[in-house]
Amino acid sequence: MEAEASEGSAVVFGASGGIGRALVLRLRASGCFDTIYAGSRDPGSDWPDGVVPFDFDLTDEALIAAATRRFVNPILVIVATGLLHDEARGIAPEKSLRAIDADAMARLFAINTIGPALIAKHVMPLLPKDCRSVFAVLSAKVGSIGDNALGGWHSYRASKAALNMLIRNVAIEMAREKPQAVIAALHPGTVDSDLSKPFQRNVASDKLFTPDQAARQLLTVIDGLTPDAAGGLFAWDGTRLPW
Ligand SMILES: NC(=O)c1ccc[n+]([C@@H]2O[C@H](COP(=O)([O-])OP(=O)(O)OC[C@H]3O[C@@H](n4cnc5c(N)ncnc54)[C@H](OP(=O)(O)O)[C@@H]3O)[C@@H](O)[C@H]2O)c1
């Protein structure tokens, strides 16, 4: 991010994830923020000075609400959580309708859609009214209905499409209440993390980003966005993708 006088703090939900952790470290290194709040289910303590860990679970609204009450002057909030597969729960992307399982689909929606909605509910009131602020969530290009030519991955695609709609709705509501707020969903590209590990085989090495590379690219995109983003879906190179 461009170094400039700090007037507030940044928050990353999902700081234990591949991209989330890299975002926290990049934001810390930028020197642009008073504090970086780094949230995860198991926050740990191996963070540099200036990073304040907090715990939350996307499926527990009370924990989300308690966490948000600790934030002082948040001006940038990034939701970097997400779920594609979970071997322990028998969750894997479906190749066909036959593979759809109600519990697995419900879990994907709980993590990819409802959790970020609850975060928006509790953090949007904290953002300033009179200066630029940003609420960004990591979504996925496969959640774009307009871009979907391949099909498959029913639950993940549908939960991310629903997330994209939610973010558009947040933007419409905030345009009235906080016109300087920037609201966007971001597609990070394919990034080397636990989430993408089983699906990297056919990805060209120059298209598989390191988490740090992805964090740098996403923060550059965020820097360039204005309230005209209007809850749109933006790729790692700044391209606006179809909903
Ligand atoms: N990696 C890619 O190629 C790629 C591509 C497109 C989009 N994305 C999107 O980018 C985002 C980040 O992905 P990533 O690659 O960094 O994945 P990751 O390394 O698997 O990280 C996922 C994060 O979500 C958190 N999370 C999962 N369930 C949670 C819950 N119940 N409560 C709180 N946190 C929870 C995880 O926390 P725990 O450590 O506690 O599990 C972790 O911090 C996701 O939204 C993903 O869909 C990634």
PDBQT file of the ligand as one rigid body, heavy atoms in Angstrom, charges set to zero:
ROOT
HETATM    1  N1  LIG A 301      -6.199 -20.031  -2.803  1.00  0.00    +0.000 N 
HETATM    2  C1  LIG A 301      -6.806 -19.817  -3.971  1.00  0.00    +0.000 C 
HETATM    3  O1  LIG A 301      -6.329 -20.256  -5.045  1.00  0.00    +0.000 OA
HETATM    4  C2  LIG A 301      -8.090 -19.031  -4.033  1.00  0.00    +0.000 A 
HETATM    5  C3  LIG A 301      -8.688 -18.811  -5.285  1.00  0.00    +0.000 A 
HETATM    6  C4  LIG A 301      -9.876 -18.085  -5.348  1.00  0.00    +0.000 A 
HETATM    7  C5  LIG A 301     -10.448 -17.583  -4.193  1.00  0.00    +0.000 A 
HETATM    8  N2  LIG A 301      -9.832 -17.819  -2.990  1.00  0.00    +0.000 N 
HETATM    9  C6  LIG A 301     -10.503 -17.305  -1.776  1.00  0.00    +0.000 C 
HETATM   10  O2  LIG A 301      -9.563 -16.613  -0.971  1.00  0.00    +0.000 OA
HETATM   11  C7  LIG A 301      -9.926 -16.759   0.411  1.00  0.00    +0.000 C 
HETATM   12  C8  LIG A 301      -8.724 -17.198   1.233  1.00  0.00    +0.000 C 
HETATM   13  O3  LIG A 301      -8.272 -18.439   0.731  1.00  0.00    +0.000 OA
HETATM   14  P1  LIG A 301      -6.888 -19.112   1.168  1.00  0.00    +0.000 P 
HETATM   15  O4  LIG A 301      -6.325 -19.677  -0.080  1.00  0.00    +0.000 OA
HETATM   16  O5  LIG A 301      -6.070 -18.181   1.992  1.00  0.00    +0.000 OA
HETATM   17  O6  LIG A 301      -7.456 -20.311   2.048  1.00  0.00    +0.000 OA
HETATM   18  P2  LIG A 301      -6.924 -20.983   3.398  1.00  0.00    +0.000 P 
HETATM   19  O7  LIG A 301      -5.444 -20.898   3.493  1.00  0.00    +0.000 OA
HETATM   20  O8  LIG A 301      -7.559 -22.339   3.438  1.00  0.00    +0.000 OA
HETATM   21  O9  LIG A 301      -7.554 -20.051   4.534  1.00  0.00    +0.000 OA
HETATM   22  C9  LIG A 301      -8.917 -20.105   4.857  1.00  0.00    +0.000 C 
HETATM   23  C10 LIG A 301      -9.162 -19.269   6.070  1.00  0.00    +0.000 C 
HETATM   24  O10 LIG A 301     -10.574 -19.359   6.403  1.00  0.00    +0.000 OA
HETATM   25  C11 LIG A 301     -10.661 -19.581   7.814  1.00  0.00    +0.000 C 
HETATM   26  N3  LIG A 301     -11.867 -20.267   8.244  1.00  0.00    +0.000 N 
HETATM   27  C12 LIG A 301     -12.423 -21.394   7.744  1.00  0.00    +0.000 A 
HETATM   28  N4  LIG A 301     -13.492 -21.735   8.486  1.00  0.00    +0.000 NA
HETATM   29  C13 LIG A 301     -13.611 -20.805   9.472  1.00  0.00    +0.000 A 
HETATM   30  C14 LIG A 301     -14.519 -20.590  10.544  1.00  0.00    +0.000 A 
HETATM   31  N5  LIG A 301     -15.528 -21.422  10.803  1.00  0.00    +0.000 N 
HETATM   32  N6  LIG A 301     -14.333 -19.508  11.340  1.00  0.00    +0.000 NA
HETATM   33  C15 LIG A 301     -13.308 -18.647  11.132  1.00  0.00    +0.000 A 
HETATM   34  N7  LIG A 301     -12.418 -18.802  10.133  1.00  0.00    +0.000 NA
HETATM   35  C16 LIG A 301     -12.578 -19.855   9.326  1.00  0.00    +0.000 A 
HETATM   36  C17 LIG A 301      -9.455 -20.452   8.111  1.00  0.00    +0.000 C 
HETATM   37  O11 LIG A 301      -9.224 -20.484   9.505  1.00  0.00    +0.000 OA
HETATM   38  P3  LIG A 301      -8.632 -21.788  10.251  1.00  0.00    +0.000 P 
HETATM   39  O12 LIG A 301      -7.157 -21.673  10.087  1.00  0.00    +0.000 OA
HETATM   40  O13 LIG A 301      -9.102 -21.640  11.639  1.00  0.00    +0.000 OA
HETATM   41  O14 LIG A 301      -9.225 -22.983   9.546  1.00  0.00    +0.000 OA
HETATM   42  C18 LIG A 301      -8.386 -19.715   7.318  1.00  0.00    +0.000 C 
HETATM   43  O15 LIG A 301      -7.934 -18.591   8.025  1.00  0.00    +0.000 OA
HETATM   44  C19 LIG A 301     -11.120 -17.718   0.440  1.00  0.00    +0.000 C 
HETATM   45  O16 LIG A 301     -12.319 -16.987   0.483  1.00  0.00    +0.000 OA
HETATM   46  C20 LIG A 301     -11.037 -18.427  -0.904  1.00  0.00    +0.000 C 
HETATM   47  O17 LIG A 301     -12.301 -18.887  -1.347  1.00  0.00    +0.000 OA
HETATM   48  C21 LIG A 301      -8.681 -18.518  -2.882  1.00  0.00    +0.000 A 
ENDROOT
TORSDOF 0
